[in-house]
């Protein structure tokens, strides 16, 4: 388990980065959805 070859180090770094990217993209989608909901509510209020 003590494999610290450049290839394994690169692989684990890539996996960590892709996991972080996935988390940040989920946060972005959540924010976008919240903003869209707020925009719809504001549009509905203007119609009335």
N, C-alpha and C positions, 0 to 999 in steps of 0.2 A: 504493500500500500504506500510505500515511501517513494513513489514514482514522481520525481520532480524534473522530468525531461522538459525541454522547451516546448515540445508538442503538447504535453499534458497541461503545462502551465497556461499555454495559449488557449487550449480547449476550455479549461475551467473559467478563464477570464471571459471568454466569449459567451459561455453559458450565463455567467453572472450578468453580463451586459444585456443579453437578450431578455433575461428575466426582468431587469430594471426597465428596459424599454417597454415590455408588455404591461408592467404595472403603470408606467406613466401614460401609456396610450389609453388604458382603461380609465384613468383619472380624467384625461382629456375628453373622452367620450361622455363621461358622467357630467362634466361641466357643460359640455355642449348641449346635452339633453336638458339640463336644468335651465340653461339660458333660453333654449327653444320653448320650454314650458312657460317661462316668464314672459317671453315675447308673445306667445299665444294669449296668455291671460290679459296682457296689456292691450292687445288688438281687440279682444272681446269687450273689454271695458270701453274702448273708444267707440265701438259699434253701438252700444246701448245709449 
